Amino acid sequence: MSTPRSQRSRAGTVAANTVGVLFVIVMAFPVYWVLNTAFKPASEVLSFTPSFWPENPTLDNFRSAIKAPFFLVDLRNGLIITTTAVAGAIVVGFLAALAIARFRFYGRRALIMVVLGVQLVPLLALLIPLYLMLNRANLTNSLVGVSITYLVLILPYTVWTLRGFIAAVPRELDEAALVDGCSRWQTFYRIILPLTGPGLVATSIYGFIQAWNEFIIINTLNNPETQNLMAWLLQNQTNRGTAWGPLMAGALITSLPVVVFFLAIQRNIAVGLTAGAVKG
């Protein structure tokens, strides 16, 4: 015989599961609609009566996207910019996080507050000064200028996150390595670096997604020849209207590098996301 308390608990569970299912449906429907539109011919895409699955599936939208001007060029640009920015941010951010987590120096707390404060500044507030500065240095319309910009944008989060991972490594391990005859450099790459590997993976995922998906900065600073795929997607919107089929196909193609990168290192993600939560 069920008690009123058990009935309330069961009702609460059902309500929570219902809300969860509705949330999943709401979040997954846009992704499904992109897939649905990408495989539809133009006649079905522009039909006044929407259909929830393609009646005549086609790959013409993907062919149109791949053969479009600047697609392969912007794909290459995006890979170069993202890889350069993430690699640079990981190297510089790891060294900065190591200094903050392991050494005591004057202005350390102020530096931590600056790292946090920089992330609160809206990106649009920096856009005009950023353009003027890069234009004066002749770095607009170049991959170098955008790569440096992305590196700087990713760096504060990288420093703050890696600081937590490094602080979670007990200092006793450093001291034991020094007693055993290791130098500071050997302690770094034999003790600290391997133990923070999952943290580096988790941080690189965030940096990769942020740099790959960025649109406003590169669309403002660079011409189509030196933009990425996010800016390239805008070319499907013209004065004559929006080419929804190629746009959705291009959006799917654009998301593939992030998915592939995620699947390649997924084993280290769960470990990396929790390793830095032990000690801050």
C-alpha positions as CSV (number, residue, x, y, z in Angstrom):
1,M,0.0,0.0,0.0
2,S,1.5,3.3,-1.1
3,T,1.6,6.2,1.3
4,P,0.9,9.8,0.5
5,R,4.6,10.6,0.7
6,S,5.5,7.9,-1.8
7,Q,2.7,9.1,-4.1
8,R,4.1,12.6,-4.0
9,S,7.6,11.3,-4.6
10,R,6.3,9.3,-7.6
11,A,4.4,12.3,-9.0
12,G,7.5,14.5,-8.6
13,T,9.6,11.9,-10.5
14,V,7.1,11.8,-13.3
15,A,6.9,15.6,-13.5
16,A,10.7,15.9,-13.5
17,N,11.1,13.2,-16.2
18,T,8.4,15.0,-18.3
19,V,10.2,18.3,-18.0
20,G,13.4,16.6,-19.0
21,V,11.9,15.0,-22.1
22,L,10.4,18.3,-23.2
23,F,13.7,20.0,-22.7
24,V,15.5,17.4,-24.8
25,I,12.9,17.8,-27.5
26,V,13.1,21.6,-27.6
27,M,17.0,21.4,-27.7
28,A,17.2,18.7,-30.3
29,F,14.5,19.9,-32.7
30,P,16.7,22.7,-34.3
31,V,19.4,20.1,-35.0
32,Y,16.8,17.8,-36.5
33,W,15.4,20.6,-38.7
34,V,18.9,21.4,-40.0
35,L,19.4,17.8,-41.0
36,N,15.9,17.7,-42.5
37,T,16.4,20.8,-44.6
38,A,19.9,19.9,-45.7
39,F,18.6,16.8,-47.5
40,K,15.6,18.5,-49.1
41,P,15.5,19.7,-52.7
42,A,14.7,23.4,-53.2
43,S,11.1,22.8,-54.1
44,E,10.4,21.1,-50.7
45,V,12.5,23.7,-48.7
46,L,10.4,26.6,-50.1
47,S,7.1,24.8,-49.9
48,F,4.3,26.5,-47.9
49,T,3.5,23.3,-46.2
50,P,6.4,22.2,-44.1
51,S,7.3,18.5,-44.0
52,F,9.1,16.8,-41.2
53,W,11.1,14.5,-43.5
54,P,12.4,14.8,-47.0
55,E,10.1,13.2,-49.6
56,N,12.8,13.2,-52.2
57,P,16.2,13.2,-50.4
58,T,19.1,14.7,-52.3
59,L,22.8,15.5,-51.8
60,D,22.6,18.5,-54.1
61,N,22.8,21.0,-51.2
62,F,26.1,19.5,-50.0
63,R,27.5,19.6,-53.6
64,S,26.5,23.2,-53.9
65,A,28.0,24.1,-50.5
66,I,31.4,22.4,-51.3
67,K,31.6,23.9,-54.8
68,A,30.7,27.4,-53.6
69,P,33.3,30.1,-53.8
70,F,35.8,30.3,-50.9
71,F,34.5,27.1,-49.2
72,L,37.7,25.1,-49.3
73,V,39.8,28.3,-48.7
74,D,37.8,29.2,-45.7
75,L,37.9,25.6,-44.4
76,R,41.7,25.7,-44.5
77,N,41.7,29.2,-42.9
78,G,39.5,28.0,-40.1
79,L,41.7,25.0,-39.4
80,I,44.9,27.1,-39.4
81,I,43.5,29.8,-37.2
82,T,41.8,27.5,-34.7
83,T,44.8,25.2,-34.4
84,T,47.3,28.1,-34.0
85,A,45.1,29.9,-31.4
86,V,44.4,26.8,-29.3
87,A,48.0,25.6,-29.3
88,G,49.3,29.0,-28.4
89,A,46.7,29.5,-25.7
90,I,47.5,26.1,-24.2
91,V,51.2,26.7,-24.1
92,V,51.1,30.3,-22.7
93,G,48.1,29.6,-20.5
94,F,49.7,26.5,-18.9
95,L,52.9,28.4,-18.1
96,A,50.9,31.3,-16.6
97,A,48.7,28.9,-14.6
98,L,51.8,27.1,-13.3
99,A,53.3,30.3,-12.0
100,I,50.0,31.3,-10.4
101,A,49.3,27.9,-8.8
102,R,52.9,27.0,-7.7
103,F,54.7,30.3,-6.9
104,R,54.0,33.2,-4.5
105,F,54.9,36.6,-5.9
106,Y,53.8,40.2,-5.5
107,G,50.5,41.0,-7.3
108,R,49.5,37.4,-7.6
109,R,45.9,37.9,-6.3
110,A,45.6,41.0,-8.4
111,L,46.6,39.0,-11.5
112,I,44.0,36.4,-10.7
113,M,41.3,39.1,-10.5
114,V,42.4,40.6,-13.8
115,V,42.1,37.2,-15.4
116,L,38.6,36.9,-14.1
117,G,37.7,40.5,-14.9
118,V,38.8,40.3,-18.5
119,Q,36.2,37.6,-19.2
120,L,33.4,40.0,-18.1
121,V,34.1,42.5,-20.8
122,P,31.6,42.2,-23.7
123,L,33.2,41.2,-27.0
124,L,31.4,44.0,-29.0
125,A,32.9,46.6,-26.7
126,L,36.4,45.6,-27.9
127,L,35.6,45.2,-31.6
128,I,36.3,48.8,-32.8
129,P,39.5,49.3,-30.7
130,L,40.6,45.9,-31.8
131,Y,40.1,46.8,-35.5
132,L,42.0,50.1,-35.1
133,M,44.9,48.4,-33.4
134,L,45.3,45.6,-35.9
135,N,44.8,48.0,-38.8
136,R,47.6,50.2,-37.5
137,A,49.8,47.1,-37.3
138,N,48.8,46.0,-40.8
139,L,47.3,42.7,-39.4
140,T,43.8,43.1,-40.8
141,N,42.8,40.7,-43.7
142,S,45.4,38.3,-42.4
143,L,45.4,34.9,-40.7
144,V,48.1,36.1,-38.2
145,G,46.0,39.0,-36.9
146,V,42.9,36.8,-36.3
147,S,45.0,34.0,-34.8
148,I,46.6,36.4,-32.3
149,T,43.2,37.8,-31.4
150,Y,41.6,34.4,-30.8
151,L,44.6,33.4,-28.7
152,V,44.1,36.4,-26.5
153,L,40.4,35.7,-26.2
154,I,40.9,32.1,-25.2
155,L,43.8,32.8,-22.8
156,P,41.9,34.1,-19.7
157,Y,39.7,31.0,-19.5
158,T,42.7,28.8,-20.2
159,V,44.7,30.3,-17.4
160,W,41.9,30.1,-14.9
161,T,40.9,26.5,-15.7
162,L,44.5,25.1,-15.8
163,R,45.2,26.8,-12.5
164,G,42.6,24.6,-10.9
165,F,44.1,21.5,-12.5
166,I,47.6,22.3,-11.4
167,A,46.5,23.3,-7.9
168,A,44.9,19.8,-7.6
169,V,48.3,18.2,-8.0
170,P,49.7,17.8,-4.4
171,R,52.8,19.8,-3.7
172,E,54.3,16.8,-2.0
173,L,54.9,15.2,-5.4
174,D,57.0,18.2,-6.4
175,E,59.0,18.0,-3.2
176,A,59.5,14.3,-3.5
177,A,60.8,14.7,-7.1
178,L,63.2,17.5,-6.0
179,V,64.5,15.3,-3.1
180,D,65.1,12.5,-5.6
181,G,67.3,14.8,-7.6
182,C,65.0,16.2,-10.3
183,S,65.4,19.7,-11.4
184,R,62.5,22.2,-11.6
185,W,62.2,21.5,-15.3
186,Q,62.2,17.7,-14.8
187,T,59.6,18.1,-12.1
188,F,57.5,20.1,-14.5
189,Y,57.5,17.7,-17.4
190,R,57.7,14.4,-15.5
191,I,55.2,15.1,-12.7
192,I,53.0,18.1,-13.3
193,L,52.5,17.9,-17.0
194,P,51.4,14.2,-17.1
195,L,49.0,14.7,-14.2
196,T,47.3,17.7,-15.8
197,G,47.0,16.0,-19.2
198,P,43.2,15.5,-18.9
199,G,42.8,19.1,-17.9
200,L,44.7,20.2,-21.0
201,V,42.4,18.1,-23.1
202,A,39.2,19.6,-21.5
203,T,40.5,23.1,-21.9
204,S,41.6,22.6,-25.5
205,I,38.0,21.5,-26.3
206,Y,36.6,24.8,-25.0
207,G,39.2,26.8,-26.9
208,F,38.7,24.8,-30.1
209,I,34.9,25.4,-30.0
210,Q,35.2,29.1,-29.2
211,A,37.8,29.8,-31.9
212,W,36.1,27.6,-34.6
213,N,32.6,29.1,-34.0
214,E,33.6,32.7,-33.8
215,F,32.0,34.9,-36.4
216,I,31.9,38.6,-35.4
217,I,35.6,39.4,-35.2
218,I,36.7,37.6,-38.4
219,N,33.8,38.9,-40.4
220,T,34.7,42.5,-39.3
221,L,38.5,42.2,-39.7
222,N,38.9,40.0,-42.8
223,N,37.8,39.7,-46.4
224,P,36.1,36.5,-47.7
225,E,39.5,35.2,-48.8
226,T,40.8,35.1,-45.2
227,Q,37.7,34.3,-43.3
228,N,36.5,31.0,-41.7
229,L,33.5,28.8,-42.4
230,M,31.3,30.7,-40.0
231,A,31.7,33.8,-42.0
232,W,31.4,31.8,-45.2
233,L,27.9,30.7,-44.2
234,L,26.8,34.3,-44.6
235,Q,27.3,34.1,-48.3
236,N,24.2,32.0,-48.6
237,Q,22.2,35.0,-47.7
238,T,21.9,37.4,-50.7
239,N,19.7,40.2,-51.9
240,R,17.6,37.6,-53.7
241,G,16.9,35.6,-50.6
242,T,18.5,32.9,-48.5
243,A,19.6,29.6,-50.0
244,W,18.3,27.5,-47.1
245,G,19.3,24.1,-48.5
246,P,23.0,24.9,-49.0
247,L,23.1,27.0,-45.8
248,M,21.9,24.0,-43.7
249,A,24.3,21.6,-45.6
250,G,27.1,24.0,-45.0
251,A,26.2,24.3,-41.3
252,L,26.4,20.5,-41.0
253,I,29.8,20.4,-42.7
254,T,31.0,23.3,-40.5
255,S,30.1,21.3,-37.4
256,L,32.0,18.2,-38.4
257,P,35.5,19.3,-37.3
258,V,34.2,20.0,-33.7
259,V,32.4,16.6,-33.6
260,V,35.5,14.7,-34.9
261,F,37.8,16.5,-32.4
262,F,35.4,15.7,-29.6
263,L,35.1,12.0,-30.5
264,A,38.9,11.7,-30.9
265,I,39.6,12.8,-27.3
266,Q,36.3,11.9,-25.6
267,R,37.9,9.4,-23.2
268,N,39.8,12.2,-21.5
269,I,36.9,14.7,-21.3
270,A,35.1,13.3,-18.2
271,V,38.4,13.0,-16.3
272,G,39.5,16.5,-17.4
273,L,36.2,18.2,-16.4
274,T,36.4,16.8,-12.8
275,A,40.1,16.8,-12.2
276,G,40.3,20.5,-11.5
277,A,37.4,20.5,-9.1
278,V,39.3,18.9,-6.2
279,K,41.3,22.0,-5.1
280,G,41.2,25.6,-6.4
